[in-house]
Amino acid sequence: MTENCCEYEWLRQNIREVRQKIQEAAEKAGRSPSEITLLGVTKTVSQEIVAQALDMGITEIGENKVQEMLAKQPYLQAKPHRTHIIGHLQTNKVKYLPGKADMIQSVDSIRLADKIESVYAAAGLTAEVLVEVNIGEEAGKTGAAPQDTELLCAHIMGLAHLRLKGLMTIPPVCQGDGVRNYFAKMYQLFVDIKTKKLDNKDIDILSMGMSGDFEYAILEGSTMVRVGTSLFGKRHYDI
Ligand SMILES: *Cc1c(COP(=O)(O)O)cnc(C)c1O
């Protein structure tokens, strides 16, 4: 095990297993696995391991914290990939994102959308964004309320430097397959907004499903699963 070739074999194995489960869930749902993007959630994961994951075919990574994303980026620059901000975003951090984040998945207020608009307009760039929905309507949790989502999406579509690509959610913690109800509600909201309410052909991402529930999310229509623990192991919050 001291040989370099084998040091990251565990990671290759985890990636293979997650992709296998994505494929099986897609087949069970009568969908093509190619409709589902695997995003590796790299919060607390070292830049060396993230670099290995990119070498092993991971193409999208997600970070919760802007500073952590910026710290790892120089090390990963040579490897083609896309970086997503998936954690709660404070307006005073938006200024660090132009040219650094490829997508912001956690837009949950008009105030934050307007801030992104002004920062990206000044940089002469456009931000790809998802609207985060608090589908369980849990108190104290980030995300737009389901009933406010259409209005927020419409507002974003009116901003010249934002490009609305879809919706994201973190559902309530549930027993068994109880989470499927929330994923199903999200899918309904996604289809409603995309096809009926706003008729926006750009909207094609429904980001839902994490290590514990991504198979259920795929059964209910997810197009992007955000997987951390099942790829990289248990997180240690000391970096
Ligand atoms: C941490 C995190 C994930 C990944 O969670 P795992 O259970 O480790 O797969 C996905 N999405 C968001 C927004 C996260 O913060």
The ligand as an SDF file (V2000), in Angstrom:
LIG
                    3D

 15 15  0  0  0  0  0  0  0  0999 V2000
  -22.6380   18.7340    2.4540 C   0  0  0  0  0  0  0  0  0  0  0  0
  -23.6570   18.9330    1.4040 C   0  0  0  0  0  0  0  0  0  0  0  0
  -23.9800   17.9020    0.4950 C   0  0  0  0  0  0  0  0  0  0  0  0
  -23.3740   16.5200    0.5360 C   0  0  0  0  0  0  0  0  0  0  0  0
  -23.8130   15.7870    1.6560 O   0  0  0  0  0  0  0  0  0  0  0  0
  -23.4130   14.2460    1.8380 P   0  0  0  0  0  0  0  0  0  0  0  0
  -24.4770   13.7280    2.7370 O   0  0  0  0  0  0  0  0  0  0  0  0
  -22.0660   14.2170    2.4560 O   0  0  0  0  0  0  0  0  0  0  0  0
  -23.4240   13.5970    0.5150 O   0  0  0  0  0  0  0  0  0  0  0  0
  -24.8880   18.2080   -0.5150 C   0  0  0  0  0  0  0  0  0  0  0  0
  -25.4640   19.4300   -0.6160 N   0  0  0  0  0  0  0  0  0  0  0  0
  -25.1900   20.4180    0.2450 C   0  0  0  0  0  0  0  0  0  0  0  0
  -25.8370   21.7440    0.0640 C   0  0  0  0  0  0  0  0  0  0  0  0
  -24.2770   20.2010    1.2750 C   0  0  0  0  0  0  0  0  0  0  0  0
  -24.0340   21.2010    2.1390 O   0  0  0  0  0  0  0  0  0  0  0  0
  1  2  1  0
  2  3  1  0
  2 14  2  0
  3  4  1  0
  3 10  2  0
  4  5  1  0
  5  6  1  0
  6  7  2  0
  6  8  1  0
  6  9  1  0
 10 11  1  0
 11 12  2  0
 12 13  1  0
 12 14  1  0
 14 15  1  0
M  END
$$$$
